[in-house]
Amino acid sequence: MALSLSEAGQNVVAGTFGRAMKRAGEALGSMSGEIIDVQTPMLQRCSAADVLTMAGGPESIVLAVYVGIWGSIEGHALLLFSPPDAHRLAQILLAGLLGPGELPIDATTDVLAYDELELSALQEAGNVTISAFLNELGMHLHEPCQPTPPQVVIEMAGAVLDAVLLDLVSDADQMLAAKTTFSEGGRAIDGTLLVLPRADSLRVLLDALGALGI
């Protein structure tokens, strides 16, 4: 059965994402030497169809950073980017480390071609962003929830999401989807952060945050 949230409960969850993304930006800034602001201007509980729409449709190619979640909360998390936005984020993260003249690839040549350094930077961006949410959540739990090592997948959005949904037994509207913006020096990069807990874990998550019954 789908859980219902009041407006106050939704605000509690949104506040958790907001605090987590602030810490993610600080961590990415320390990693890259750049000032990076990460915000979630839109958070919603939604269906798989809604997520595919946010990603540009089931046949749209996305770069997804996947992280499994285990411990007191179990499920999956994904950070999705369009290929051009994935390149732009990698360029920002690597510029602080390598310098503008040493970037590994010109993103205008082939948006589906990624240098190993770019893939490594994007893996770390996904790991940092998702781990920030898990760390924020862990402050409300008595037991830790841990991420698996991040994996990068470049595939159609429908195929990426289908592979994850096959492992879930929750209702179709049990996803937490946050439109996520990474900003640096006036440049903004859009992503979508998905948290897909198992059905029993979703109740634990929302209860730990104090989002139920208010």
C-alpha positions as protocol buffer text, in pm:
chain_id: "A"
residue {
  index: 1
  type: MET
  ca { x: 0 y: 0 z: 0 }
}
residue {
  index: 2
  type: ALA
  ca { x: 129 y: 344 z: -87 }
}
residue {
  index: 3
  type: LEU
  ca { x: 213 y: 572 z: 205 }
}
residue {
  index: 4
  type: SER
  ca { x: 55 y: 915 z: 208 }
}
residue {
  index: 5
  type: LEU
  ca { x: 238 y: 1225 z: 327 }
}
residue {
  index: 6
  type: SER
  ca { x: 93 y: 1551 z: 444 }
}
residue {
  index: 7
  type: GLU
  ca { x: 236 y: 1879 z: 319 }
}
residue {
  index: 8
  type: ALA
  ca { x: 426 y: 1908 z: 647 }
}
residue {
  index: 9
  type: GLY
  ca { x: 569 y: 1559 z: 598 }
}
residue {
  index: 10
  type: GLN
  ca { x: 679 y: 1645 z: 246 }
}
residue {
  index: 11
  type: ASN
  ca { x: 851 y: 1958 z: 380 }
}
residue {
  index: 12
  type: VAL
  ca { x: 1042 y: 1745 z: 631 }
}
residue {
  index: 13
  type: VAL
  ca { x: 1172 y: 1517 z: 356 }
}
residue {
  index: 14
  type: ALA
  ca { x: 1257 y: 1814 z: 134 }
}
residue {
  index: 15
  type: GLY
  ca { x: 1451 y: 1971 z: 422 }
}
residue {
  index: 16
  type: THR
  ca { x: 1654 y: 1651 z: 461 }
}
residue {
  index: 17
  type: PHE
  ca { x: 1743 y: 1651 z: 92 }
}
residue {
  index: 18
  type: GLY
  ca { x: 1831 y: 2021 z: 110 }
}
residue {
  index: 19
  type: ARG
  ca { x: 2073 y: 1976 z: 402 }
}
residue {
  index: 20
  type: ALA
  ca { x: 2228 y: 1672 z: 236 }
}
residue {
  index: 21
  type: MET
  ca { x: 2284 y: 1854 z: -94 }
}
residue {
  index: 22
  type: LYS
  ca { x: 2449 y: 2145 z: 88 }
}
residue {
  index: 23
  type: ARG
  ca { x: 2700 y: 1901 z: 236 }
}
residue {
  index: 24
  type: ALA
  ca { x: 2742 y: 1732 z: -102 }
}
residue {
  index: 25
  type: GLY
  ca { x: 2835 y: 2066 z: -256 }
}
residue {
  index: 26
  type: GLU
  ca { x: 3089 y: 2130 z: 17 }
}
residue {
  index: 27
  type: ALA
  ca { x: 3246 y: 1787 z: -37 }
}
residue {
  index: 28
  type: LEU
  ca { x: 3259 y: 1828 z: -416 }
}
residue {
  index: 29
  type: GLY
  ca { x: 3409 y: 2173 z: -370 }
}
residue {
  index: 30
  type: SER
  ca { x: 3683 y: 2032 z: -146 }
}
residue {
  index: 31
  type: MET
  ca { x: 3751 y: 1760 z: -403 }
}
residue {
  index: 32
  type: SER
  ca { x: 3771 y: 1992 z: -702 }
}
residue {
  index: 33
  type: GLY
  ca { x: 3895 y: 2317 z: -554 }
}
residue {
  index: 34
  type: GLU
  ca { x: 3590 y: 2493 z: -702 }
}
residue {
  index: 35
  type: ILE
  ca { x: 3290 y: 2651 z: -528 }
}
residue {
  index: 36
  type: ILE
  ca { x: 3001 y: 2417 z: -610 }
}
residue {
  index: 37
  type: ASP
  ca { x: 2646 y: 2472 z: -494 }
}
residue {
  index: 38
  type: VAL
  ca { x: 2408 y: 2174 z: -501 }
}
residue {
  index: 39
  type: GLN
  ca { x: 2036 y: 2233 z: -460 }
}
residue {
  index: 40
  type: THR
  ca { x: 1715 y: 2034 z: -497 }
}
residue {
  index: 41
  type: PRO
  ca { x: 1459 y: 2287 z: -623 }
}
residue {
  index: 42
  type: MET
  ca { x: 1196 y: 2014 z: -670 }
}
residue {
  index: 43
  type: LEU
  ca { x: 1128 y: 1700 z: -466 }
}
residue {
  index: 44
  type: GLN
  ca { x: 838 y: 1465 z: -525 }
}
residue {
  index: 45
  type: ARG
  ca { x: 716 y: 1112 z: -470 }
}
residue {
  index: 46
  type: CYS
  ca { x: 637 y: 978 z: -810 }
}
residue {
  index: 47
  type: SER
  ca { x: 588 y: 683 z: -1041 }
}
residue {
  index: 48
  type: ALA
  ca { x: 833 y: 527 z: -1284 }
}
residue {
  index: 49
  type: ALA
  ca { x: 656 y: 705 z: -1570 }
}
residue {
  index: 50
  type: ASP
  ca { x: 708 y: 1041 z: -1396 }
}
residue {
  index: 51
  type: VAL
  ca { x: 1078 y: 971 z: -1356 }
}
residue {
  index: 52
  type: LEU
  ca { x: 1113 y: 879 z: -1723 }
}
residue {
  index: 53
  type: THR
  ca { x: 947 y: 1207 z: -1816 }
}
residue {
  index: 54
  type: MET
  ca { x: 1195 y: 1394 z: -1596 }
}
residue {
  index: 55
  type: ALA
  ca { x: 1478 y: 1211 z: -1774 }
}
residue {
  index: 56
  type: GLY
  ca { x: 1348 y: 1309 z: -2117 }
}
residue {
  index: 57
  type: GLY
  ca { x: 1158 y: 990 z: -2200 }
}
residue {
  index: 58
  type: PRO
  ca { x: 1237 y: 615 z: -2191 }
}
residue {
  index: 59
  type: GLU
  ca { x: 1451 y: 625 z: -2506 }
}
residue {
  index: 60
  type: SER
  ca { x: 1662 y: 921 z: -2396 }
}
residue {
  index: 61
  type: ILE
  ca { x: 2025 y: 831 z: -2332 }
}
residue {
  index: 62
  type: VAL
  ca { x: 2136 y: 912 z: -1978 }
}
residue {
  index: 63
  type: LEU
  ca { x: 2450 y: 873 z: -1775 }
}
residue {
  index: 64
  type: ALA
  ca { x: 2348 y: 714 z: -1446 }
}
residue {
  index: 65
  type: VAL
  ca { x: 2559 y: 671 z: -1135 }
}
residue {
  index: 66
  type: TYR
  ca { x: 2412 y: 377 z: -943 }
}
residue {
  index: 67
  type: VAL
  ca { x: 2461 y: 307 z: -574 }
}
residue {
  index: 68
  type: GLY
  ca { x: 2297 y: 24 z: -380 }
}
residue {
  index: 69
  type: ILE
  ca { x: 2180 y: 90 z: -24 }
}
residue {
  index: 70
  type: TRP
  ca { x: 2204 y: -168 z: 252 }
}
residue {
  index: 71
  type: GLY
  ca { x: 2175 y: -176 z: 629 }
}
residue {
  index: 72
  type: SER
  ca { x: 1879 y: -39 z: 822 }
}
residue {
  index: 73
  type: ILE
  ca { x: 1749 y: 101 z: 491 }
}
residue {
  index: 74
  type: GLU
  ca { x: 1772 y: -115 z: 179 }
}
residue {
  index: 75
  type: GLY
  ca { x: 1713 y: -23 z: -182 }
}
residue {
  index: 76
  type: HIS
  ca { x: 1875 y: 169 z: -464 }
}
residue {
  index: 77
  type: ALA
  ca { x: 1981 y: 523 z: -551 }
}
residue {
  index: 78
  type: LEU
  ca { x: 2058 y: 677 z: -889 }
}
residue {
  index: 79
  type: LEU
  ca { x: 2194 y: 1011 z: -1001 }
}
residue {
  index: 80
  type: LEU
  ca { x: 2093 y: 1073 z: -1364 }
}
residue {
  index: 81
  type: PHE
  ca { x: 2238 y: 1323 z: -1613 }
}
residue {
  index: 82
  type: SER
  ca { x: 2193 y: 1389 z: -1981 }
}
residue {
  index: 83
  type: PRO
  ca { x: 2527 y: 1317 z: -2158 }
}
residue {
  index: 84
  type: PRO
  ca { x: 2604 y: 1687 z: -2220 }
}
residue {
  index: 85
  type: ASP
  ca { x: 2534 y: 1775 z: -1854 }
}
residue {
  index: 86
  type: ALA
  ca { x: 2747 y: 1480 z: -1739 }
}
residue {
  index: 87
  type: HIS
  ca { x: 3036 y: 1612 z: -1947 }
}
residue {
  index: 88
  type: ARG
  ca { x: 2993 y: 1961 z: -1808 }
}
residue {
  index: 89
  type: LEU
  ca { x: 2996 y: 1839 z: -1448 }
}
residue {
  index: 90
  type: ALA
  ca { x: 3306 y: 1627 z: -1513 }
}
residue {
  index: 91
  type: GLN
  ca { x: 3478 y: 1927 z: -1671 }
}
residue {
  index: 92
  type: ILE
  ca { x: 3404 y: 2141 z: -1363 }
}
residue {
  index: 93
  type: LEU
  ca { x: 3528 y: 1877 z: -1121 }
}
residue {
  index: 94
  type: LEU
  ca { x: 3845 y: 1809 z: -1321 }
}
residue {
  index: 95
  type: ALA
  ca { x: 3927 y: 2172 z: -1397 }
}
residue {
  index: 96
  type: GLY
  ca { x: 4019 y: 2237 z: -1036 }
}
residue {
  index: 97
  type: LEU
  ca { x: 4246 y: 1933 z: -1032 }
}
residue {
  index: 98
  type: LEU
  ca { x: 4403 y: 1945 z: -1379 }
}
residue {
  index: 99
  type: GLY
  ca { x: 4359 y: 2305 z: -1490 }
}
residue {
  index: 100
  type: PRO
  ca { x: 4148 y: 2421 z: -1790 }
}
residue {
  index: 101
  type: GLY
  ca { x: 4424 y: 2341 z: -2037 }
}
residue {
  index: 102
  type: GLU
  ca { x: 4457 y: 1979 z: -1924 }
}
residue {
  index: 103
  type: LEU
  ca { x: 4098 y: 1857 z: -1955 }
}
residue {
  index: 104
  type: PRO
  ca { x: 4081 y: 1505 z: -2104 }
}
residue {
  index: 105
  type: ILE
  ca { x: 3813 y: 1555 z: -2371 }
}
residue {
  index: 106
  type: ASP
  ca { x: 3626 y: 1821 z: -2563 }
}
residue {
  index: 107
  type: ALA
  ca { x: 3261 y: 1759 z: -2476 }
}
residue {
  index: 108
  type: THR
  ca { x: 3150 y: 1886 z: -2817 }
}
residue {
  index: 109
  type: THR
  ca { x: 3313 y: 1598 z: -3006 }
}
residue {
  index: 110
  type: ASP
  ca { x: 3108 y: 1300 z: -2889 }
}
residue {
  index: 111
  type: VAL
  ca { x: 2872 y: 1330 z: -2594 }
}
residue {
  index: 112
  type: LEU
  ca { x: 2875 y: 952 z: -2545 }
}
residue {
  index: 113
  type: ALA
  ca { x: 3256 y: 927 z: -2527 }
}
residue {
  index: 114
  type: TYR
  ca { x: 3408 y: 964 z: -2182 }
}
residue {
  index: 115
  type: ASP
  ca { x: 3767 y: 970 z: -2070 }
}
residue {
  index: 116
  type: GLU
  ca { x: 3852 y: 745 z: -1772 }
}
residue {
  index: 117
  type: LEU
  ca { x: 3918 y: 1055 z: -1565 }
}
residue {
  index: 118
  type: GLU
  ca { x: 3572 y: 1189 z: -1647 }
}
residue {
  index: 119
  type: LEU
  ca { x: 3406 y: 861 z: -1551 }
}
residue {
  index: 120
  type: SER
  ca { x: 3601 y: 854 z: -1227 }
}
residue {
  index: 121
  type: ALA
  ca { x: 3496 y: 1212 z: -1146 }
}
residue {
  index: 122
  type: LEU
  ca { x: 3131 y: 1135 z: -1221 }
}
residue {
  index: 123
  type: GLN
  ca { x: 3142 y: 819 z: -1012 }
}
residue {
  index: 124
  type: GLU
  ca { x: 3273 y: 1022 z: -722 }
}
residue {
  index: 125
  type: ALA
  ca { x: 3011 y: 1293 z: -776 }
}
residue {
  index: 126
  type: GLY
  ca { x: 2736 y: 1031 z: -754 }
}
residue {
  index: 127
  type: ASN
  ca { x: 2898 y: 865 z: -455 }
}
residue {
  index: 128
  type: VAL
  ca { x: 2935 y: 1195 z: -268 }
}
residue {
  index: 129
  type: THR
  ca { x: 2582 y: 1313 z: -349 }
}
residue {
  index: 130
  type: ILE
  ca { x: 2409 y: 988 z: -252 }
}
residue {
  index: 131
  type: SER
  ca { x: 2631 y: 933 z: 53 }
}
residue {
  index: 132
  type: ALA
  ca { x: 2546 y: 1284 z: 175 }
}
residue {
  index: 133
  type: PHE
  ca { x: 2179 y: 1187 z: 179 }
}
residue {
  index: 134
  type: LEU
  ca { x: 2253 y: 857 z: 355 }
}
residue {
  index: 135
  type: ASN
  ca { x: 2468 y: 1035 z: 614 }
}
residue {
  index: 136
  type: GLU
  ca { x: 2191 y: 1287 z: 678 }
}
residue {
  index: 137
  type: LEU
  ca { x: 1944 y: 1001 z: 711 }
}
residue {
  index: 138
  type: GLY
  ca { x: 2183 y: 812 z: 939 }
}
residue {
  index: 139
  type: MET
  ca { x: 2163 y: 1096 z: 1191 }
}
residue {
  index: 140
  type: HIS
  ca { x: 1800 y: 994 z: 1248 }
}
residue {
  index: 141
  type: LEU
  ca { x: 1856 y: 616 z: 1260 }
}
residue {
  index: 142
  type: HIS
  ca { x: 2000 y: 392 z: 1528 }
}
residue {
  index: 143
  type: GLU
  ca { x: 2170 y: 170 z: 1270 }
}
residue {
  index: 144
  type: PRO
  ca { x: 2381 y: 279 z: 972 }
}
residue {
  index: 145
  type: CYS
  ca { x: 2274 y: 256 z: 610 }
}
residue {
  index: 146
  type: GLN
  ca { x: 2567 y: 207 z: 378 }
}
residue {
  index: 147
  type: PRO
  ca { x: 2627 y: 264 z: 3 }
}
residue {
  index: 148
  type: THR
  ca { x: 2780 y: 8 z: -229 }
}
residue {
  index: 149
  type: PRO
  ca { x: 3065 y: 124 z: -458 }
}
residue {
  index: 150
  type: PRO
  ca { x: 2926 y: 350 z: -732 }
}
residue {
  index: 151
  type: GLN
  ca { x: 2883 y: 226 z: -1088 }
}
residue {
  index: 152
  type: VAL
  ca { x: 2841 y: 434 z: -1404 }
}
residue {
  index: 153
  type: VAL
  ca { x: 2593 y: 321 z: -1669 }
}
residue {
  index: 154
  type: ILE
  ca { x: 2533 y: 492 z: -2006 }
}
residue {
  index: 155
  type: GLU
  ca { x: 2205 y: 364 z: -2144 }
}
residue {
  index: 156
  type: MET
  ca { x: 1847 y: 455 z: -2234 }
}
residue {
  index: 157
  type: ALA
  ca { x: 1658 y: 586 z: -1931 }
}
residue {
  index: 158
  type: GLY
  ca { x: 1393 y: 315 z: -1963 }
}
residue {
  index: 159
  type: ALA
  ca { x: 1649 y: 36 z: -1953 }
}
residue {
  index: 160
  type: VAL
  ca { x: 1830 y: 187 z: -1655 }
}
residue {
  index: 161
  type: LEU
  ca { x: 1513 y: 223 z: -1452 }
}
residue {
  index: 162
  type: ASP
  ca { x: 1370 y: -116 z: -1552 }
}
residue {
  index: 163
  type: ALA
  ca { x: 1681 y: -292 z: -1427 }
}
residue {
  index: 164
  type: VAL
  ca { x: 1636 y: -138 z: -1083 }
}
residue {
  index: 165
  type: LEU
  ca { x: 1257 y: -178 z: -1061 }
}
residue {
  index: 166
  type: LEU
  ca { x: 1285 y: -552 z: -1123 }
}
residue {
  index: 167
  type: ASP
  ca { x: 1443 y: -579 z: -778 }
}
residue {
  index: 168
  type: LEU
  ca { x: 1172 y: -379 z: -600 }
}
residue {
  index: 169
  type: VAL
  ca { x: 838 y: -503 z: -475 }
}
residue {
  index: 170
  type: SER
  ca { x: 709 y: -161 z: -377 }
}
residue {
  index: 171
  type: ASP
  ca { x: 422 y: 16 z: -546 }
}
residue {
  index: 172
  type: ALA
  ca { x: 501 y: 219 z: -856 }
}
residue {
  index: 173
  type: ASP
  ca { x: 466 y: 551 z: -674 }
}
residue {
  index: 174
  type: GLN
  ca { x: 715 y: 482 z: -397 }
}
residue {
  index: 175
  type: MET
  ca { x: 1012 y: 670 z: -548 }
}
residue {
  index: 176
  type: LEU
  ca { x: 1161 y: 987 z: -406 }
}
residue {
  index: 177
  type: ALA
  ca { x: 1280 y: 1197 z: -700 }
}
residue {
  index: 178
  type: ALA
  ca { x: 1471 y: 1521 z: -653 }
}
residue {
  index: 179
  type: LYS
  ca { x: 1552 y: 1752 z: -941 }
}
residue {
  index: 180
  type: THR
  ca { x: 1911 y: 1841 z: -855 }
}
residue {
  index: 181
  type: THR
  ca { x: 2114 y: 2139 z: -977 }
}
residue {
  index: 182
  type: PHE
  ca { x: 2493 y: 2166 z: -957 }
}
residue {
  index: 183
  type: SER
  ca { x: 2611 y: 2527 z: -997 }
}
residue {
  index: 184
  type: GLU
  ca { x: 2959 y: 2673 z: -1031 }
}
residue {
  index: 185
  type: GLY
  ca { x: 3068 y: 3014 z: -1156 }
}
residue {
  index: 186
  type: GLY
  ca { x: 2731 y: 3093 z: -1311 }
}
residue {
  index: 187
  type: ARG
  ca { x: 2708 y: 2753 z: -1484 }
}
residue {
  index: 188
  type: ALA
  ca { x: 2416 y: 2527 z: -1388 }
}
residue {
  index: 189
  type: ILE
  ca { x: 2397 y: 2153 z: -1451 }
}
residue {
  index: 190
  type: ASP
  ca { x: 2072 y: 1960 z: -1409 }
}
residue {
  index: 191
  type: GLY
  ca { x: 2049 y: 1609 z: -1270 }
}
residue {
  index: 192
  type: THR
  ca { x: 1786 y: 1386 z: -1112 }
}
residue {
  index: 193
  type: LEU
  ca { x: 1854 y: 1212 z: -782 }
}
residue {
  index: 194
  type: LEU
  ca { x: 1638 y: 903 z: -724 }
}
residue {
  index: 195
  type: VAL
  ca { x: 1606 y: 721 z: -393 }
}
residue {
  index: 196
  type: LEU
  ca { x: 1423 y: 391 z: -436 }
}
residue {
  index: 197
  type: PRO
  ca { x: 1385 y: 209 z: -103 }
}
residue {
  index: 198
  type: ARG
  ca { x: 1217 y: -125 z: -68 }
}
residue {
  index: 199
  type: ALA
  ca { x: 858 y: -104 z: 52 }
}
residue {
  index: 200
  type: ASP
  ca { x: 934 y: -174 z: 419 }
}
residue {
  index: 201
  type: SER
  ca { x: 1240 y: 52 z: 410 }
}
residue {
  index: 202
  type: LEU
  ca { x: 1039 y: 346 z: 280 }
}
residue {
  index: 203
  type: ARG
  ca { x: 826 y: 344 z: 594 }
}
residue {
  index: 204
  type: VAL
  ca { x: 1138 y: 320 z: 810 }
}
residue {
  index: 205
  type: LEU
  ca { x: 1296 y: 610 z: 620 }
}
residue {
  index: 206
  type: LEU
  ca { x: 995 y: 839 z: 646 }
}
residue {
  index: 207
  type: ASP
  ca { x: 934 y: 747 z: 1010 }
}
residue {
  index: 208
  type: ALA
  ca { x: 1298 y: 814 z: 1101 }
}
residue {
  index: 209
  type: LEU
  ca { x: 1272 y: 1160 z: 948 }
}
residue {
  index: 210
  type: GLY
  ca { x: 954 y: 1229 z: 1142 }
}
residue {
  index: 211
  type: ALA
  ca { x: 760 y: 1271 z: 819 }
}
residue {
  index: 212
  type: LEU
  ca { x: 476 y: 1033 z: 910 }
}
residue {
  index: 213
  type: GLY
  ca { x: 179 y: 1130 z: 1122 }
}
residue {
  index: 214
  type: ILE
  ca { x: 228 y: 1509 z: 1103 }
}
